[in-house]
Amino acid sequence: MPTVYPSIFSIIALLIMILVPAQSAESGNTEKKLGDFRDWHAQSFIEKKGKRTCVMWSKPIKSRGKYRKRGEIYAYVTHRPWMKKNNVVSFLAGYKFKRDSEARALVGGAKFILFTDKDVAWTRNAKQDKALVGAMRRGTTMTLDGISSRSTHTTDIYSLTGFSKAHDAINKACKVK
């Protein structure tokens, strides 16, 4: 996996921060809810030595596949301007992907092939991130297809309602143009 993207441990830490209720400003917590925008949610937080990170996320509106048990499923877009990493798209699958498999994201007529590592799928580079985010801003739904380590095919369908407003919110909070 390229080192330009956060590790699965960063994703887990991010999930904990997202799912655990934010503390008040008086307690010194630097998390800031940027808003709920229909099917997408946005927040910013100080991740490292005063460096602001902004993230938006959504859960699928529908999931298909013949599985018995599956963990949490999310799509993310993350800005870390202090690392010069903006519009990083990732998907938490709720299972471990089949080794050396790829996932596929479809938005409108655009198709994106993603690499997988453990339980996360990523675009391959910043150019693909930018193209996928652009398609998501224009689209109405996004489909993610993957194969689990047990060879179970899954399809997750995400609504893109509110995506552009959530993206605008993280762009503003992290001063990304």
C-alpha positions in Angstrom: 0.0 0.0 0.0 1.4 3.4 -0.8 2.5 5.4 2.2 0.7 8.5 1.1 -2.6 7.2 2.5 -3.5 6.8 6.2 -3.2 3.3 7.6 -6.2 1.2 8.8 -5.3 2.2 12.3 -5.9 5.8 11.3 -9.3 4.8 10.0 -10.1 3.0 13.2 -9.0 6.0 15.2 -11.1 8.2 13.0 -14.1 6.0 13.5 -13.7 6.1 17.2 -13.6 9.9 17.1 -16.7 10.0 14.9 -18.8 7.6 16.8 -17.9 8.8 20.3 -19.8 11.9 21.3 -17.8 15.1 21.1 -16.9 16.8 24.3 -17.5 20.5 24.9 -15.1 23.2 23.9 -14.4 24.0 27.5 -12.9 20.5 28.0 -10.3 21.3 25.4 -11.6 19.0 22.7 -10.8 20.3 19.2 -13.5 18.3 17.3 -16.0 20.5 15.5 -19.1 19.1 13.8 -19.5 20.9 10.5 -23.0 19.6 9.9 -25.3 16.8 8.7 -26.1 17.3 5.0 -28.8 14.8 4.3 -26.9 11.5 3.8 -23.4 12.9 4.4 -21.9 14.1 7.7 -18.8 16.4 8.1 -16.5 17.3 10.9 -13.0 18.7 11.5 -10.6 18.0 14.3 -7.0 18.6 15.3 -5.1 15.4 14.5 -1.4 16.2 15.1 0.3 19.2 16.8 -2.4 21.7 15.9 -2.9 20.4 12.4 -6.5 20.5 11.2 -8.0 17.4 9.4 -11.5 17.5 7.9 -13.5 14.4 7.0 -16.9 13.6 5.6 -18.6 10.2 5.6 -21.7 8.3 4.8 -23.1 4.8 5.2 -24.7 2.8 2.3 -28.4 3.1 1.8 -28.5 -0.5 0.6 -26.1 -3.5 0.8 -26.3 -6.8 -1.1 -24.3 -10.0 -0.7 -24.7 -13.5 0.8 -22.9 -12.9 4.1 -23.9 -13.8 7.6 -22.1 -11.1 9.5 -20.6 -7.8 8.4 -19.0 -5.0 10.3 -19.5 -1.2 9.9 -19.5 0.1 6.3 -18.5 3.7 5.4 -17.4 5.9 2.6 -15.0 8.7 3.5 -13.4 11.8 1.9 -10.6 13.3 4.0 -8.5 16.5 3.8 -5.2 16.7 5.5 -3.8 19.9 4.0 -0.9 19.9 6.4 0.3 16.7 4.6 -0.8 18.1 1.2 -3.4 15.2 1.0 -6.9 16.4 0.0 -9.9 14.6 -1.3 -8.6 11.2 -0.2 -11.4 8.8 -0.9 -11.6 5.5 1.1 -14.2 2.8 1.8 -14.4 0.7 5.0 -15.9 -2.6 3.8 -17.0 -4.2 7.1 -14.9 -7.3 6.2 -11.4 -8.1 4.9 -11.1 -8.0 1.2 -9.9 -11.0 -0.7 -6.1 -10.8 -0.9 -4.9 -9.0 -4.1 -8.4 -8.2 -5.1 -9.7 -4.9 -6.4 -12.9 -3.1 -5.6 -14.9 -1.1 -8.1 -16.8 2.2 -7.6 -19.4 3.3 -10.1 -20.8 6.8 -10.3 -23.0 7.7 -13.2 -21.0 6.4 -16.2 -17.7 6.7 -14.5 -15.9 3.5 -13.2 -13.0 3.6 -10.7 -10.8 0.6 -9.9 -9.6 0.7 -6.3 -6.9 -1.3 -4.6 -7.7 -3.0 -1.3 -5.7 -3.5 1.9 -7.3 -5.5 4.7 -10.8 -4.0 5.1 -10.2 -0.7 3.3 -10.4 0.2 -0.5 -8.5 3.2 -1.8 -8.0 5.0 -5.1 -4.5 4.6 -6.4 -3.5 8.3 -6.5 -4.5 11.9 -6.0 -5.6 12.2 -9.7 -8.1 9.4 -9.2 -9.2 10.8 -5.9 -10.0 14.1 -7.6 -11.8 12.5 -10.5 -13.9 10.3 -8.1 -14.8 13.3 -5.9 -15.8 15.2 -9.0 -18.0 12.4 -10.1 -19.5 12.1 -6.7 -20.3 15.8 -6.7 -22.2 15.4 -10.0 -23.8 12.0 -9.2 -26.9 10.9 -7.4 -25.8 7.4 -6.3 -22.5 5.5 -6.1 -22.1 1.7 -6.1 -19.1 -0.1 -4.6 -18.5 -3.7 -5.5 -16.0 -5.9 -3.6 -15.0 -9.4 -2.8 -14.4 -10.6 0.8 -11.6 -12.9 2.0 -14.3 -15.6 1.9 -15.0 -14.9 -1.8 -18.4 -13.3 -1.0 -19.3 -10.6 -3.6 -20.8 -7.5 -2.1 -22.5 -4.4 -3.5 -23.0 -1.2 -1.4 -25.1 1.6 -2.8 -24.5 5.1 -1.4 -26.7 8.1 -1.8 -24.9 11.2 -2.9 -27.6 13.5 -1.6 -25.8 16.1 0.4 -22.4 15.2 -0.8 -21.6 18.5 -2.4 -22.7 20.5 0.6 -20.7 18.3 3.0 -17.7 18.6 0.6 -18.1 22.4 0.6 -18.1 22.3 4.4 -14.8 20.4 4.7 -13.3 22.5 2.0 -14.1 25.7 3.9 -13.0 24.3 7.3 -9.7 23.0 6.0 -9.2 25.9 3.5 -9.1 23.7 0.5 -10.0 25.1 -2.9 
